[in-house]
């Protein structure tokens, strides 16, 4: 009888360890999926809530929201966040300010489905300077976390196409909160 092939045994051990890690992550995700995420959080300057019903056109054949639509949900949240301050993109453009997205991240926790009513929580934690950073939490009607996200936008002067400081009218509105 020869010696056992240790390379097979090592690969099985690594796979068992990876399997255990994945299992722990799935258990962790399951138990923390139903946490109420819309509680007040420290260091939030301004938080806004917007609700949207998922339309058929936003889903795939299985009734699951296509992942590319989350950028649009973030834009809806951002636009309504600004509107809650009394500011619109239209007004910003009239005053010579563009606000392009320079960074976007999204972390999916659960699928949003056709006809779900989702709530988009949009907030900032820092006073804007040359850029403004938004954080997002999207939950469904059962208060289950669907995803979290973050976008960073830069204030750009429309004439010079160069970065500029956050307009005073936004800072003044934030000071009221």
C-alpha positions as CSV (number, residue, x, y, z in Angstrom):
1,X,0.0,0.0,0.0
2,X,1.3,3.4,-1.0
3,X,1.0,6.7,0.8
4,X,-2.2,8.7,0.3
5,X,-2.2,11.5,-2.2
6,X,-1.9,14.6,0.0
7,X,-2.7,17.1,-2.8
8,X,-6.3,15.7,-2.9
9,X,-6.6,16.0,0.8
10,X,-5.3,19.6,0.9
11,X,-7.7,20.7,-1.8
12,X,-10.7,19.1,0.1
13,X,-9.6,20.9,3.3
14,X,-9.4,24.3,1.5
15,X,-12.8,23.7,-0.1
16,X,-14.3,22.7,3.4
17,X,-12.9,26.0,4.8
18,X,-14.3,28.0,1.9
19,X,-17.6,26.2,2.3
20,X,-17.8,27.1,6.0
21,X,-17.0,30.8,5.3
22,X,-19.7,30.9,2.6
23,X,-22.2,29.2,4.9
24,X,-21.4,31.7,7.7
25,X,-21.9,34.7,5.4
26,X,-25.2,33.3,4.2
27,X,-26.4,32.8,7.8
28,X,-25.2,36.3,8.7
29,X,-27.0,37.8,5.6
30,X,-30.2,36.0,6.4
31,X,-30.4,37.2,10.0
32,X,-29.5,40.8,9.3
33,X,-31.7,41.1,6.2
34,X,-34.7,42.1,8.3
35,X,-33.0,44.8,10.4
36,X,-34.7,48.2,10.3
37,X,-32.3,50.3,8.4
38,X,-34.2,53.6,8.4
39,X,-33.4,54.5,12.0
40,X,-31.6,57.8,12.6
41,X,-27.9,57.4,12.1
42,X,-25.2,59.6,13.6
43,X,-23.4,62.2,11.5
44,X,-26.2,62.6,8.9
45,X,-26.6,66.2,7.8
46,X,-29.8,65.7,5.8
47,X,-31.8,62.6,5.1
48,X,-34.7,62.3,2.7
49,X,-37.2,59.4,1.9
50,X,-38.7,58.7,-1.5
51,X,-41.0,55.9,-2.5
52,X,-41.3,54.2,-5.9
53,X,-43.2,51.3,-7.2
54,X,-41.3,48.9,-9.4
55,X,-42.6,48.9,-13.0
56,X,-42.7,45.9,-15.3
57,X,-40.2,47.6,-17.7
58,X,-37.6,47.7,-14.9
59,X,-37.5,43.9,-14.5
60,X,-36.2,40.9,-16.3
61,X,-38.3,37.9,-17.4
62,X,-38.2,36.5,-13.8
63,X,-39.7,39.7,-12.4
64,X,-36.4,40.8,-10.8
65,X,-35.2,44.4,-11.1
66,X,-32.3,44.7,-13.6
67,X,-29.2,45.7,-11.7
68,X,-28.6,48.7,-14.0
69,X,-31.8,50.4,-12.7
70,X,-30.4,51.0,-9.3
71,X,-28.3,53.9,-10.6
72,X,-31.7,55.4,-11.7
73,X,-33.2,54.8,-8.3
74,X,-30.2,56.6,-6.7
75,X,-30.8,59.5,-9.1
76,X,-34.4,59.7,-8.1
77,X,-33.4,59.8,-4.5
78,X,-30.7,62.4,-5.1
79,X,-33.1,64.6,-7.2
80,X,-35.8,64.5,-4.5
81,X,-33.2,65.1,-1.8
82,X,-32.3,68.4,-3.6
83,X,-35.9,69.2,-4.2
84,X,-36.6,68.9,-0.5
85,X,-34.1,71.7,0.0
86,X,-36.0,73.8,-2.6
87,X,-33.3,73.3,-5.2
88,X,-33.7,71.6,-8.6
89,X,-31.1,70.5,-11.2
90,X,-32.9,72.9,-13.6
91,X,-32.1,75.8,-11.2
92,X,-28.5,74.7,-10.8
93,X,-28.0,74.6,-14.5
94,X,-29.6,78.0,-14.9
95,X,-27.0,79.3,-12.4
96,X,-24.1,77.6,-14.3
97,X,-23.6,74.5,-12.2
98,X,-23.3,71.0,-13.5
99,X,-23.3,68.0,-11.1
100,X,-21.9,64.9,-12.9
101,X,-21.5,61.6,-11.1
102,X,-17.8,60.7,-10.7
103,X,-18.2,57.6,-8.6
104,X,-21.0,55.1,-8.0
105,X,-21.1,51.9,-5.9
106,X,-24.0,49.5,-5.1
107,X,-24.1,46.6,-2.7
108,X,-27.0,44.2,-3.4
109,X,-28.5,42.4,-0.4
110,X,-31.8,41.1,-1.8
111,X,-33.7,41.3,-5.1
112,X,-36.4,43.9,-5.7
113,X,-39.3,42.4,-7.6
114,X,-42.0,43.6,-10.0
115,X,-44.7,45.7,-8.2
116,X,-42.7,46.0,-5.0
117,X,-42.9,49.4,-3.4
118,X,-39.3,50.5,-2.5
119,X,-38.3,53.3,-0.3
120,X,-35.0,55.1,-1.2
121,X,-33.3,56.8,1.8
122,X,-30.8,59.4,0.6
123,X,-28.5,61.3,2.9
124,X,-25.2,63.0,3.2
125,X,-22.7,62.8,6.1
126,X,-20.3,65.6,5.1
127,X,-20.7,69.2,4.2
128,X,-20.2,69.5,0.4
129,X,-17.0,71.2,-0.9
130,X,-16.0,70.7,-4.5
131,X,-17.9,67.4,-4.5
132,X,-20.9,66.0,-2.7
133,X,-21.2,62.4,-1.5
134,X,-24.6,60.7,-1.2
135,X,-25.3,57.5,0.6
136,X,-28.4,55.4,-0.1
137,X,-30.4,52.6,1.5
138,X,-33.2,51.0,-0.5
139,X,-35.8,48.9,1.4
140,X,-38.9,47.1,0.2
141,X,-42.5,47.2,1.6
142,X,-41.5,44.5,4.2
143,X,-38.7,46.7,5.5
144,X,-36.1,44.3,4.1
145,X,-32.8,45.9,2.9
146,X,-32.5,45.6,-0.9
147,X,-29.3,47.4,-1.4
148,X,-27.0,50.1,-0.1
149,X,-25.1,52.5,-2.3
150,X,-22.9,55.6,-2.6
151,X,-22.4,58.2,-5.3
152,X,-19.9,61.1,-5.5
153,X,-20.7,64.0,-7.7
154,X,-18.5,67.0,-8.6
155,X,-19.6,70.6,-8.9
156,X,-18.6,71.8,-12.3
157,X,-18.7,75.3,-13.7
158,X,-20.7,75.0,-17.0
159,X,-18.7,77.8,-18.8
160,X,-15.2,76.8,-17.8
161,X,-15.9,73.0,-17.5
162,X,-13.7,73.1,-14.3
163,X,-14.4,72.0,-10.8
164,X,-15.9,74.7,-8.5
165,X,-16.9,74.9,-4.8
166,X,-20.4,74.0,-3.7
167,X,-22.8,76.9,-4.4
168,X,-23.5,79.0,-1.3
169,X,-27.3,78.5,-1.7
170,X,-26.9,74.8,-1.1
171,X,-24.6,75.3,2.0
172,X,-27.1,77.9,3.4
173,X,-30.0,75.4,3.0
174,X,-28.0,72.7,4.7
175,X,-27.2,75.1,7.6
176,X,-30.9,75.3,8.3
177,X,-30.9,71.6,9.3
